[in-house]
Amino acid sequence: MAEINKEQGKLLFGKVLTPQGLIERGVIAVSSEQIHYAGEATWLPEVYAHWPADGQTSEDLLIPGFVDVHVHGGAGHDFMYSDAESLNAITKFHSSQGTTTMLATTMTASRPAIDQVFTEINAYRATEMPYTQIAGMHLEGPFISPKWSGAQNPEHIVLANIEWLEQWENDYPGMIRQVTLAPEREGALEAILWLRKQGITAALGHTDASFEEVIAAADAGLNQAVHMFNAMTPLHHRKPGAAGAVMFDKRIRAEIIADGIHVHPAAISLVANLKKDNNLLLITDAMSATGLSDGEYTIGDLPVLVQDGIATLKDNPAALAGSTLTMIRGFRYLIQEVGLSLEEASRAASLTPAISIGMERSIGTFEAGKRGDILRLDAELNLQSVWIGGRQINVK
């Protein structure tokens, strides 16, 4: 439990979403960057005289900060071309949208290009990180299928390479949190076994795998699917494909881009009904144009055209190229368009992604000892305030 510090402690009042349910008259006590208490506002009234209070009563909603495990950039910047300035810009923007923890997600690229991202993210993580906390990296490729490259550059696709993974893990211990690969490709099952031994999420994506190949991969330890339905073999009643295998197998979590573009709300609802017990993750798959106007951008080294907020490859308008979604917009979409409950949407946006990267003991819910990552929303689910580690972030 966090130590009470009367100089640094603060009280936040509102409707508090806890693992036990919504507390209508609740309070969160934060001290020394951690949550000391979250629950009924009748707790320890003698403390109120010592800690500054963010309003003694509030009809606003307090929910855990969002965790985005699949995000490529934002505010005009891409993790593939990152330095301290661009990383500050990306994390500042996404913190203003409720993301308090993220994985810097790479593209299918050359080995030297990916090495450079490791170097930059490692250096940035050694700093204070004033905005969204980068918990590590998600390698989306380069071990994918050329048949389903999507917005990934097929020139850089290679077979799964455990030597590369071992070198990255040795040079940057704990940095890799998730690797997306095509499980049907040569060497993929061995890579999945290696990843799971390291405690790294092994995810399928950009894959031509059959139903049977995905089940075999799950037997080896594959435990997640990126951007569900997109860039994978589709569901058919006689050939369930990768999409069918993910929905069928309870061992595999499903990422979903809830923007009304990548997946129909009815399909999201179907997956949500099957992926109970913390198996559904909200992601953005946000690219550099997120937070900016329509125009021409890049994702990795490929040109992208954004029109009406929809990002597609400039040379192939039929190919979606990431998204311009933010976590707060996706969270609202899950509730207002898909019909998920507040509790279900919060699990998908906060707890389940925290579980997927092995951080559920420190983030994802309001519990004593966890980091003070807190979002204040109004009755229409508009974001009003953000705290990361107990520090309030400017959301304007």
N, C-alpha and C positions, 0 to 999 in steps of 0.2 A: 504494500500500500504506500502511496506517495506521502511524504512527510508534509505536515501542515506548516506552511510558511505564511505568516500573517502579512509580511511585506509583499510577497509575490502572489498570494492566493487571490482568487476571484470567484464570484458566484454568478452563474447564468441561470435565469429563471425562464420557464416556458413549459410547453408540452414536451416531455422528454421521452424519446424512444429508447427503451432499454431492452435487453434480451428477454425480460419477463413481460414486455408489452409497453403500451403507451401510458405514461404517467401524466394525467391532465394538469395537475398542479405540481410540477417537478422543479428540480434544481440540479445543476451540475457544479460541483466544487472542483476547481483546478488549482493545483499548486506544484511548483517546481516542474513545470511542463507536463505533469501527469494528472490524470483524473483521480481525485481523492474520494469522490462520492457522486453517484448519479441515481436519483430516485425521488421519493416524496419530499416536498419542500418543507416538511415539518422537522427535518433532520437537524439536530444540534443547533437550535436557534441562537444559542449564546455565541456561535461563531460569526453570525451575521454582523455583529457590532465591530468586528475586526477586519473583515474582508470587504472590498468594494463590490457592490452588486450591480449587475447589468439590468436594472429594473427589478423591483420587488415582485411584480406580477407581469405576465406576458401571455398573450394568446398565440404567440409565434411557436413554431415547431423547432425543436433541437434534435438533429439526427447526426450520426457519425459521418465523418469526412469520407468522400468517395475515394476509391482505389481503382486506378485505371492501369490494367496490365498490358494494354495493347494501344499504344499511341506513338505516332511517328514525328509529331511536331505541332507547331501552331505559331500564330503571330508572325508569320513570314519566315519561320526558321524550321529546319529539318535536323533531326538527331544525326543524320549521316554527314552533316557538315557543321558540326558543333564546336563551339569554343565557350569560354566562360560567359561572354556577353550573350550569345544566342541561347545558351542553357538558362540563363537568368530570364530572358524574354519568354521562352517556352513555359518555364515553371511559373513565372509571374502570371501569365495569361491563364493557364489552367487552374491555378489557385483561385483566381477570380471567378471560376466556374464551378468551384466546389471540390476540385480534385486535390486531395491532401497528400496522396502517395501515388507514384506512378513507376512504371518500368519504361526506360528509354528503349524504344523498339527500332531495330535496324531493318534494312531491306536486304534482299538478295544482291550481294555486291562482291567485289574482289576481296581476297584475304587482306591485303594491305588497307583497304578502305574500312573494313570491319575492325582491324587492329587499331586504327586511328580513333574510332569511336570508343573502344575500350579505354584508350589512353585519356581521352577527354572526359569521359564519364567518371573514371577513377579519380582524376584530379579534382573534378567538381564535387564529388562526394566527400572529399577530404576538407572541403570548406564548410561554412556555416549552412549553406543552402537555405536562403531566406524565405523561399516560397515553397511550392510543392516539393516534397521530399522524393528524390530519385532513389528507389530501393535497390536498383540493379538494372539488368538488361534482359530484354526479350529478343532473341535472335529469330526473326521471321525469315527463314532461309539461312544459307543458300542451298539447303538440302531438300529441295522441293521437286515437283514434277514439271517438266517442260510442257506437258499437255495442259496444265492449269496454272500457267505463270501469272495470269491476271496482270496486275500493275507492277509485277516484279520483272527485272531485266533478265530474259532467258540466257543472255551471254554469260552470266555469272553463276548459273545453276551447276552444282556439282553433287556427286554422291556423298552420303553421310561420311564424315571424316572424324573418327574418334581422336586421332592425333591432334587435330586442330582444337577440339573441345578440351582435351587434356592440357594442352599448352595454355589456352585461355584461362582454364580453371587454376592452373599452377601460377600463372602470372598475376591473376586477379581473383583470388579466392573468394568464393561466394557471390561474385558479381553476376554470373549467369543464373537467372531465376526461371527462365522458360526458353525452350527451343521448339520452333515449329518446323516440321519436316513431313515428307511424304512417306508414309510407313511401308508402302509397297516397293520402294526402291532398294536396290542392292545396298546392304550394310545398315539399313535403317533399324532393323530389329536389334542388332547389336548396339547401335547408338542409343536406342531407347533403354535397353538394359543398363547401359553405362550411366545415362542421365538419371534414372531413378535411384541408382546406388548412391549418387551424389545428392539426392533430394531435390533435383531439378525437375520442374514440370516438363513432361514430354507431350507435345501437342501435335495433332495432325492438322494439315492445312495445305492448300495448293496441291491437292492430291487426286490421283486417279485410282485410288484404292477401292477394291470391292468390299462388300459387306464382310466377307470371310477374312480378307486381309486386315481390316480394321479390328475385328475380334481377336485375331492372332496378335496384333500389335498391343491390344489391351492386355492380353495374357502376358506380354513381355513388360508391361508397365505403363503403356501410353494412357494418359489420364485427362486429356483435355482436347477440345477441338476449337480452332480459331474461327472467327466470323462465320458462325453456323449458316449452312446452306450455300455460302459463297465460296467459289473456287474449290469445289469438291464434287464427287459423283453424286447425282441427285437420288432422291427416293423414288423408287418404282415398285409397284406391288409384287412383281416377280423378281426384281433385282433391287434390293433395298439400298445398295450403294453405301458410300461413306456416311451420308446424311442419315440413312435409316439405321446404320450401326450405332451412331452416336445417340440417337433417340432411344434405341433398344438397350444399350449397355449402360448400366448404372455406375460403372466404374469411370465413365468418361464425362467430365464437365463440359458444358457448352457455352462458348462466348456468343453474345448477340449484339449486333449494332442496331439499336432501337431508334432509327431515324425516319422510318416510313419509306425509305428508299431501298435499302439493302434487303429488307425482309418485311413481308406483309404482316400487319398486326395479328391476323389470325394464325399465321405460322409461328409467330413468337409465342402466342397463347398456347398453341399445341406443345411447343418445346417446354414452356414453363410448367405446364401440367405434368409433363413427364419427368422434368428435371427438378424434382423436389429435393429436400435434404441437402441444401447448399450445393447444388450442381448447375446453377445458372449464373453466368457472369455478364454484367453490363460492361461493354467496352465502347470506346469511341472510334478506334482506328483512325484518329484525326491526323490529317496531314498539314503541311505548312500553311495552307490558306485558311485554316480554321481561325475565326475571329476577324477575318479580313473580307473585303468585297470580292465580287466575281472578277475573274481575269485569268491570266496565264501564270502557272506556277510549275514546280517540279516536285516529283516524289522520288527520292533517291536520285537517279540520273535520268529519269524519264519525264518528258514534258507533259503537263496536265492542264486541262481547260476546266475552269469552274464556272458554271452557269446556273443561276437560281440556287446556289449553294450546293449543287451536285458536281462532284469531281470525277472526271473521266480522263482517260488517256487522250491526248490531243490527236494522235494518229489512229485511235480506235475508240470512237465515242461510245461503243457498246460495252467497253471495259471500265467498270468503276475503279477509281484510283484512290482508295481510302475514303475518308469522309471529312465533313466540316462539322461534325457533331461535337457537342460538349457533354460532360457527364450530367450536368443539371438538366439539360434538355432531354437527354435520354431517360433520366430518372422520371421526369414528368410524363414522358411518352409512355413508359411502362405502366404508369398509374392511370393516366387520362385516356389513352388510346387502346392499350392492351387489356386493362382491367385488373392489373395486379394490385394487391393491397399495399398499403404503406410499408408494412413489415416485409412483405415479399420483395418489393422494389429495393428497400434498404439492404436486405441481405444480398441481392444481386449486385448492388453498386458498391458495397462496402465489405461485408463479412466474407462472402464467398471468394472474391478476388484476394482478400487477405489470406484466406486459407490456402488458395492456390499457390501463393508465393511463400508459404510457411511463416506468416507474420501475424496470425490470428491471436497470438498471446500479447501482442503489443498494440494492434490497431483493429478497426473493423466494428467494434461495439463500444458502448459506454460501460466500462467496468473499472473498478479501482485498480490502479497501477498501470493502466493503459495510457498511451500518449493522448494528450488533450487535443484531438482533431475533431472539431465541432462545426456544424453548419447550422445557421439560423435561417429558417424559411418562413414566409408569411402564409396566410391561409390558402393562397393560390399556388403555393409551392415555388414562389419566386425567391431566389437567393438574396438574403439581406446582409449576412455577416459570415465570416470564415475565421476560424482559429486553427492554427497548426502548432502543435506542441504548446498550447496555451497562449500563443502569441496571436493577436488579431491581425489579419491581413486586409489590406485595402482592396475591396472588390470592385471599386469603380474604375 
